[in-house]
């Protein structure tokens, strides 16, 4: 007779729990349907993930919020061409932050936020000019402009105060 092994929270590694919690929050955040709140939460999760899980797992988390938002219809279908660029913006944020975080938290956070913002601002203008026309193009351009910088900065502040909570438990 074959024995079935069950996995419980008691025998999961702490890092696995951190991944489940952070990924779950990143996936659920778009359900709020408010760009400033959702963006702040997602960016905070990305910053915290670098500390709590490391660069590679933070990159994994960077993919999900936009894919989930598009998949369940929270992002309008007209934004589908922007989705890969939003994901790349998250990867840029995680990468810059991971490279500089040990030198200075705020320099790392600001660098990641600014470069992500510039990336999304420029790519959105290109994508809009190629694929999106009419009044919706103005709305998308606005979504990909200053709110991106604001939510990344707010996310870095939230992450600064919450990161220790995720770092306290050892694997």
N, C-alpha and C positions, 0 to 999 in steps of 0.2 A: 504494500500500500504506500502510495506516495504521500509524503508529508507536505502540507501547504504552509509556507511561512508568511506570516502577516507582518506588515510594517505598522508600527504605532509611533505616536509622537515621542514616546519614551526611548525608542531605540533609533530615532533619526539623529543625525549629527546636528549640532547647533548651526553650522553653516547651511545645511539643507533647510532648516527652519527659517533662517534669515532669507534665503533665496525664495522660499515659498511666500513668505510675508511680503517682501519687497516686490516680487513679481506680481503677486495678487493685488497689491495696492496700485501698481502701475497699470494693471489691466482694468481695475475698477474705477480709477480716477476719471477716465473720459465719460463715465456715466453721469458725472456731475453736470456736464453740458454748460459749463461756464469757463471760457478760455483762461481767464486770470487765475481762477482757483485750480482748475485742472492742470494748467501749465506749471503753476508753482509746485503742486504736489508731484507731478512727473519729474520736474527738474530736481526737486529735493531728493526724490528716490534715486535718481541717477547719481547725484553727488554722494549720497550715503552709500550706495552700492559699491562705489570705488573703494571706500574705506572698509566696509563690512564684508565684501565678497571678493574684492580684487578686480583688476581691469577686465579680464575676460568675461566674467559673469556680469559685470556692469554693462559690457557691450551686448550681451544677450538680452538684458532687460531693455536696452535702448530700442530694440526692434518692436516690441509689443504694443505700446500705447497707440501708435499711429495705425498699425495693422488692425488692431481690435476696433478702433474708432471707425475706420473705413469699413471693416467687415460687418459691423452691426448697424451701420447707417448714421452714426453720430457725425462723421465727416461727410459732407455732401459728395455724391459721386463725381461731381465736377472737379473735386480736389484730388481725385485719384492720381493724376499726373504729378502732384506735389508730394505724395506720400513717400517715395524713395528719398526725396531731398530732405524731408522732415526727419526721416530715420537717419540719414547721413548727418544732419544737424545734431542729433542726439549723440551720434558716434563722435563727432567733432568735440562736443562738450565733454564727454567722458574722457576722450583721449588727451585733450589739453589739461583737464583737471588732474588726471592721473600723472601726467608728466611733471607738473609743477607743484602738486599738493604738499610735498615734503619740504619745499623751499618756503612757501608762504601760502596759507589757505586762501586768503582774499585775492592775492595775485592770480592764483590758479583758477579760482571761481570766476573772477572778472574776465580773465583771458578766455576761458571756455565760453562764457556768456556772450562776450563781444564777438568772438569769431563765429559762434553759432548764429547770432543775430545777423551779422553781415552776410554769411552764407545764405541764410533763408531770404533775406531781403533781395539779394542779387538773383538767386535762382528763381524766386517767385516772380520777379519781373520778367525773366526770360520765359518761364513756363506760361505765365499769363498771356504774354504777347503771342506765343505760338499756339496755345490750345484753348484759352478761355476768353470769351468775348462778352460784351454787354455789362449790365449793372453788377452782376455777380463778380466780375473781375475786380471791381473796386473793393468789394467786401473781402475778397480773398487777399488782395494786396494789403489791406488794413490788418488782417489777421496775421500776416507774415512780416509785419513791420515792428513797431515799438512794443507790442505785447510780448514778442519773443524775448526781447532784452529784459523787460520788466519781470516776466515770470522766471527767467533764468536767475536774475539777481535775487528776487524774493525766495526762489528755491534754494539758493546758496545760503541765505540767512536761516531759513528753516532747517536746512541740513546741518548747519554749524551747531545749532542747539540740540538737535536730535541724534547726531552721529554717535555720541558717547553711549547712548542707550543701546545701539546696535553693536557697539564694540565691547561692552562690559562682559558678555558671556564668551567664554573661550570654547573653541571646538573640542 
